[in-house]
Amino acid sequence: MALDEIDRRIINALQGDFPICERPFMAAAERLNLSEGKLISRVQRLLKDRVLTRFGPLYNADRMGGNNTLAAMAVPEDRYEDVAATVNAQPEIAHNYRREHVLNMWFVGASETSELTEAAFARIEASTGLEVFRFPKEREYFVELKLRA
C-alpha cells in the first residue's frame, strides 16, 4: 500500500509523546492539523491494511511486577508464515521480528507473571513442534526506536 503525505505525518508523529488526556486523538489531531475523526479513521485504516501492526502503549512489564522474556526460534522457511501466525496469536507476545540468522524469528513474551509467559512459549512449542529459545534479561537498556515513514 502506498502511503500519502498525511499517512507519513501520522506515523512519524505518533511514535512517541501520544497525549494522555480525556481526548488524546483530538489533541494529537490538532498537532497534525487534522480533525479527530480523520486521524482515528486513518489509524484504523493503517491497522486494517497492516501498514501498522499495532497501535498502543508499550508497557515495561518488569516495572509493573510482571515479566518480559526475549525468545527466538529456528523456523523452516516453508513454515515461516504459519509459525508466525501461531506466535502472533498468543496474547502474551508483544513483538515478532524476522532475522537473517539460524534463529530467524525473534519475539518478546510479556505477561503478569513468568509462569504465564512460560505457558505461552509452551503453547507455541506444542503447536509448532519447534523449540522456543528463552533469553531472560540480564540487564536493561533503553533504545528509543522510531522509524521514519
Phi, psi and omega in degrees: 000131178280136178266136173268179184297325179294315177303315180298317179298318180297309182300314181294324184281331188262019177269015178173161178058036175293134185299141173249098183198182183297322181233074186298325180291328177293314180297317179294320180298320179299319179295333181264001182060043178233167172277157178302314181299319180295318179297312181299315181294324178294315179297317178300318180294318178298324176289314180300318181279001178065019170294317171254135176263346182201143172223114180166177183286154170257125181258145172269094185301323180301317182291340179263010179091007182259205186222138171234133176221126174284140180218160179213159178220152170261105187251125175303138185304321182289351178248359190306309184296319179294318179293319177301319179297320178295314180298311184293339180286346180279124182297340181278352182271121185266324183219155176211122184229140173274139178229152175271086185192163175303322171272091191265355176234122180238140180206167180242128172264131181220129179201182182292331182219159176295330179295320178291321176297314179298322178297322177296316178298319179296321177297319179297314180297316181295321183286324186259338186075010181249148180283138171260117178273126183262136178232081181298148183292131174261324174208162186248139174234145175258119177235111181270094181272121175232125182258130179280132178273000000 
